[in-house]
Amino acid sequence: MRAVVTRVHEASVTIGGECRGKIGRGFLVLLGVGPDDTEKEAEKLADKVCGLRVFEDEAGKMNLSLDTVGGQLLVVSQFTLYADLKSRRPGFSKAAKPEIAEPLYERFMAACETRGFVVERGEFGADMQVASVNDGPVTLLFDTDTM
């Protein structure tokens, strides 16, 4: 699995003109699933993301975690994180097929909820407009193949 995690002041996802998910302080997570990913990777990634200590403490150091600051997550499926960029027109054959990807997308969010976090979401496979007010900016890349 791959994820782009951005620390945000707020973020939202809109589908067909309707706001479907909105958070305040927390993480916007763009989540991609690879063809060989399993529930093990979903759990591992949830542990990493939910345990991140990237919010500033009273000394201005990135030392506080999502739960410490009462943060939330907005998770948006993003198959383009597995794009093949060898040519000018990206190929997406390295992304998991929907029948594999969607349950793992759901599993990741459930794992975050099990850890006590509010999780807002996009809609798997939908055309979405994502808005965010980045904080810092702090943006981190995760790949379970290298964690």
Backbone torsions as a table, in degrees:
resi	resn	phi	psi	omega
1	MET	NA	149.7	176.3
2	ARG	-127.1	144.9	178.3
3	ALA	-144.0	140.5	168.2
4	VAL	-107.4	117.3	-176.0
5	VAL	-114.6	120.5	-179.8
6	THR	-116.6	129.6	174.0
7	ARG	-73.9	127.8	-174.9
8	VAL	-129.4	154.7	168.4
9	HIS	-79.3	-35.6	176.8
10	GLU	-163.8	156.5	178.0
11	ALA	-156.4	154.0	179.0
12	SER	-150.4	160.2	175.2
13	VAL	-130.2	132.5	-178.2
14	THR	-120.8	136.7	178.0
15	ILE	-129.8	122.4	179.6
16	GLY	57.3	36.1	178.7
17	GLY	82.2	-1.6	-178.9
18	GLU	-110.4	128.3	176.5
19	CYS	-70.1	120.9	-177.9
20	ARG	-103.2	-21.9	179.9
21	GLY	-156.2	139.6	-178.5
22	LYS	-151.6	136.3	176.5
23	ILE	-131.0	162.3	169.3
24	GLY	-94.2	-133.4	-178.3
25	ARG	-58.4	133.8	178.3
26	GLY	159.3	-143.3	-177.1
27	PHE	-123.0	132.4	164.5
28	LEU	-92.5	121.3	-177.9
29	VAL	-115.7	114.9	171.0
30	LEU	-93.4	119.2	-169.3
31	LEU	-118.8	124.0	176.0
32	GLY	-114.8	145.8	-178.4
33	VAL	-118.8	132.4	177.4
34	GLY	-93.0	163.8	-174.7
35	PRO	-66.1	-23.1	-178.9
36	ASP	-101.0	5.0	-178.8
37	ASP	-71.5	151.9	-179.4
38	THR	-134.8	-178.8	175.7
39	GLU	-60.3	-28.4	178.5
40	LYS	-59.5	-44.9	179.3
41	GLU	-67.3	-37.4	178.9
42	ALA	-62.1	-43.8	178.9
43	GLU	-66.6	-43.8	-179.7
44	LYS	-60.8	-44.3	-179.7
45	LEU	-68.3	-39.8	177.2
46	ALA	-60.4	-42.0	177.2
47	ASP	-58.2	-47.0	-178.1
48	LYS	-64.1	-50.2	-176.4
49	VAL	-65.2	-48.0	-177.1
50	CYS	-68.2	-22.6	-179.9
51	GLY	-95.7	-1.2	-178.4
52	LEU	-56.8	137.2	176.0
53	ARG	-113.3	83.4	-176.6
54	VAL	-127.7	11.8	175.3
55	PHE	-98.1	143.9	-173.4
56	GLU	-75.2	138.9	174.3
57	ASP	-88.8	-172.8	-177.7
58	GLU	-63.3	-20.0	178.6
59	ALA	-93.3	2.9	179.5
60	GLY	82.2	10.3	179.6
61	LYS	-93.0	142.3	175.3
62	MET	-73.3	95.9	-172.0
63	ASN	-138.8	-9.4	-175.8
64	LEU	-103.0	146.4	-178.5
65	SER	-95.6	171.3	-179.6
66	LEU	-56.9	-43.9	-179.0
67	ASP	-69.4	-34.0	-179.8
68	THR	-63.0	-36.4	-177.7
69	VAL	-95.9	3.3	-179.3
70	GLY	68.4	33.8	-176.1
71	GLY	-78.1	164.4	-179.8
72	GLN	-123.8	170.6	177.4
73	LEU	-125.3	140.7	168.2
74	LEU	-117.6	116.9	-175.3
75	VAL	-111.9	126.3	-177.8
76	VAL	-125.0	127.6	178.3
77	SER	-67.1	141.9	-172.3
78	GLN	-148.5	78.3	-178.6
79	PHE	-62.3	-21.0	-178.0
80	THR	-68.3	-9.5	175.0
81	LEU	-67.5	-14.0	177.0
82	TYR	-106.1	25.0	-178.9
83	ALA	-67.3	142.1	170.5
84	ASP	-93.4	116.4	-173.0
85	LEU	-107.1	25.9	-179.0
86	LYS	-67.2	-29.8	177.4
87	SER	-115.6	178.7	-179.1
88	ARG	-72.9	-20.9	177.1
89	ARG	-105.2	109.7	-176.2
90	PRO	-61.6	145.9	172.8
91	GLY	-107.9	150.6	-175.3
92	PHE	-124.0	22.8	-178.4
93	SER	-69.2	-15.3	179.7
94	LYS	-86.3	-4.7	176.2
95	ALA	-84.9	150.2	177.8
96	ALA	-65.9	147.3	174.6
97	LYS	-66.1	153.2	-177.5
98	PRO	-53.1	-36.0	-178.2
99	GLU	-67.5	-19.6	174.0
100	ILE	-95.0	-45.3	-172.1
101	ALA	-68.4	-44.0	-174.5
102	GLU	-62.6	-46.5	177.8
103	PRO	-62.0	-32.5	179.6
104	LEU	-76.0	-33.6	171.9
105	TYR	-59.4	-47.8	178.7
106	GLU	-64.2	-39.5	-179.6
107	ARG	-63.6	-42.7	177.6
108	PHE	-57.9	-47.2	-178.7
109	MET	-65.8	-40.1	177.6
110	ALA	-62.6	-39.0	178.8
111	ALA	-64.0	-37.4	177.2
112	CYS	-68.8	-40.5	177.9
113	GLU	-65.0	-39.3	177.9
114	THR	-60.2	-29.0	178.9
115	ARG	-82.8	4.4	174.0
116	GLY	96.0	11.2	-176.5
117	PHE	-97.2	146.9	169.8
118	VAL	-75.6	127.2	-179.1
119	VAL	-124.9	115.9	171.4
120	GLU	-96.2	161.7	-173.0
121	ARG	-148.6	159.1	168.6
122	GLY	-86.1	-162.5	177.1
123	GLU	-119.4	123.0	-176.3
124	PHE	-55.3	128.2	175.5
125	GLY	79.3	-1.4	-178.3
126	ALA	-84.0	159.7	170.9
127	ASP	-82.6	112.8	-172.4
128	MET	-121.8	150.3	170.7
129	GLN	-111.4	122.7	-176.5
130	VAL	-112.2	128.2	178.2
131	ALA	-119.6	143.1	177.0
132	SER	-151.7	149.5	170.5
133	VAL	-110.2	99.6	-176.4
134	ASN	-68.0	146.7	-178.0
135	ASP	-113.6	111.0	176.8
136	GLY	124.4	-68.8	-7.3
137	PRO	-74.5	144.1	173.5
138	VAL	-121.3	114.5	179.6
139	THR	-134.7	128.2	-175.9
140	LEU	-124.1	145.6	179.2
141	LEU	-108.2	133.4	177.5
142	PHE	-123.7	140.8	173.6
143	ASP	-140.7	116.5	-175.9
144	THR	-64.8	-17.1	176.1
145	ASP	-70.0	-20.4	-177.3
146	THR	-118.1	9.1	-179.6
147	MET	-92.6	NA	NA
